[in-house]
Amino acid sequence: MWEKTKHFAVNEDGQGMTEYGLILALVAVVAAAALTPLGTAIKAKFNDVVTHLGGTPAP
């Protein structure tokens, strides 16, 4: 029984996939956090253009 437990503790077969999953999740969170303010800034610029052209800006 001890040998099976020891083998399970040092077995690292799925470690790489787990690390890639964590990195992918971190990249997704950073991308979402960076793109949210960028989207707001782009919307504001489009609303400025629409206003200068005489239209009604989006809410």
Buried (B, 14 or more C-beta within 10 A) or exposed (E): EEEEEEEEEEEEEEEEEEEEEEEEEEEEEEEEEEEEEEEEEEEEEEBEEEEEEEEEEEE
